Amino acid sequence: MEGWGGVGLMVLLGAVVGLGGLVISNLLGPKNPTPEKLAAYECGMPPVGDARERQSVKFYLIAMIFLLFDIEIAFLGPWAMSLRQLAWPGFIQIVVFFMILVVGYVYVWRKGVLDWGPESDPDYVRGHMPPPGPAKVKRYQYGTRN
């Protein structure tokens, strides 16, 4: 337990600074809440409508494909660092790896998964969705239900 004194001191110091900031802000900060200040902050846009709207499955497919290709690109860093030790067998392995990736990318592209516009949505084609057009901004007054 000899070396734990510094760690304990840093944890204590972090807790004091964090809690101290909260306490001082609560004691000295202005207290004039308005409906605008109490509303949820959503990236600068006023929260209008239900938060439980259905998302298209294509949104999730694009997200999964992005993660798949992103993670595979992350493997290139360690491979590049060890390329000298891997020599030709390592180079051939990465070429095969990229060929598999290209085949998967072409397959996804040909299947239309990367087409996320409303024209490619089957619900839009069947007439279940309104046609695309200029975005209609609903003016929202804080504190009202308009």
C-alpha positions in Angstrom: 0.0 0.0 0.0 3.0 2.3 -0.2 2.4 3.7 -3.7 -1.3 4.2 -3.3 -1.1 7.5 -1.4 -0.6 9.6 -4.6 -3.4 7.8 -6.3 -5.7 8.4 -3.4 -4.7 12.0 -3.3 -5.5 12.5 -7.0 -8.9 10.8 -6.6 -9.7 13.0 -3.7 -8.5 16.1 -5.5 -10.6 15.2 -8.6 -13.7 14.7 -6.4 -13.2 18.0 -4.6 -12.7 20.0 -7.9 -15.7 18.3 -9.5 -18.1 18.6 -6.6 -16.8 22.0 -5.7 -17.6 23.4 -9.1 -21.2 22.0 -8.8 -21.7 23.4 -5.4 -20.3 26.9 -6.2 -22.3 27.0 -9.4 -25.5 26.1 -7.5 -24.8 28.7 -4.7 -23.6 31.6 -6.8 -25.3 31.0 -10.2 -28.4 32.9 -11.3 -31.8 31.2 -10.6 -34.2 32.5 -13.2 -35.5 29.4 -15.1 -37.6 30.1 -18.2 -39.4 27.5 -20.3 -36.8 28.1 -23.0 -34.0 27.3 -20.5 -35.8 24.3 -19.2 -36.5 22.8 -22.6 -34.3 19.9 -23.8 -31.4 20.9 -26.0 -31.4 19.0 -29.3 -28.5 20.3 -31.4 -29.9 23.8 -31.7 -33.3 22.6 -33.0 -36.4 23.0 -30.9 -37.7 19.5 -29.9 -40.9 19.1 -31.9 -42.9 15.9 -32.3 -42.5 12.5 -30.8 -39.0 11.2 -30.1 -40.2 7.6 -30.9 -40.5 8.0 -34.6 -39.7 5.0 -36.7 -36.4 5.0 -38.5 -35.9 3.3 -41.9 -34.0 0.0 -41.7 -31.6 1.5 -44.3 -30.3 3.9 -41.7 -29.2 1.0 -39.5 -27.7 -0.9 -42.5 -25.6 2.1 -43.5 -24.5 2.4 -39.8 -23.5 -1.2 -39.7 -21.7 -1.1 -43.0 -19.8 2.0 -41.9 -18.7 0.3 -38.7 -17.6 -2.8 -40.6 -15.4 -0.9 -43.0 -14.2 1.5 -40.3 -13.0 -1.4 -38.1 -11.3 -3.0 -41.1 -9.5 0.2 -41.9 -8.3 0.4 -38.3 -6.5 -2.9 -38.9 -4.3 -1.3 -41.5 -2.3 0.6 -38.8 -0.9 -2.4 -37.1 -0.4 -4.1 -40.4 1.6 -1.2 -41.8 3.8 -1.1 -38.7 4.6 -4.8 -39.1 4.9 -5.0 -42.8 8.7 -5.4 -42.8 8.4 -8.5 -40.6 5.5 -9.9 -42.6 7.3 -9.5 -45.9 5.5 -11.0 -49.0 3.2 -13.3 -47.2 1.8 -10.4 -45.2 1.4 -8.3 -48.4 -0.5 -11.1 -50.1 -2.7 -11.5 -47.1 -3.7 -7.9 -47.1 -4.4 -8.0 -50.9 -6.7 -10.9 -50.3 -8.3 -9.1 -47.4 -9.0 -6.0 -49.6 -10.3 -8.2 -52.4 -12.9 -9.7 -50.0 -13.7 -6.1 -48.8 -14.2 -4.9 -52.4 -16.4 -7.9 -53.2 -18.5 -7.1 -50.1 -18.7 -3.4 -51.0 -19.8 -4.2 -54.6 -22.4 -6.6 -53.3 -23.8 -4.0 -50.9 -23.8 -1.4 -53.6 -25.5 -3.6 -56.2 -28.2 -4.6 -53.6 -29.0 -0.9 -53.2 -28.3 -0.6 -49.5 -26.3 2.6 -50.1 -29.3 4.3 -51.8 -30.9 6.1 -48.9 -33.0 8.7 -50.8 -36.8 8.6 -50.7 -36.9 7.4 -54.3 -35.3 4.1 -53.3 -37.5 3.5 -50.3 -40.2 0.9 -51.0 -42.7 2.7 -48.7 -42.3 5.9 -50.7 -42.7 4.0 -54.0 -46.0 2.4 -52.8 -47.4 5.8 -51.8 -47.1 5.5 -48.0 -44.9 8.5 -47.6 -45.3 12.1 -48.8 -43.2 13.1 -51.7 -39.9 14.8 -51.0 -39.9 18.5 -51.1 -38.5 21.6 -49.3 -38.3 21.1 -45.6 -41.2 22.6 -43.7 -39.9 24.2 -40.6 -42.5 24.2 -37.8 -42.2 27.3 -35.7 -42.2 26.3 -32.1 -42.8 28.7 -29.2 -41.3 27.6 -26.0 -43.9 27.0 -23.3 -46.7 26.4 -25.8 -48.0 23.3 -27.5 -48.0 24.8 -31.0 
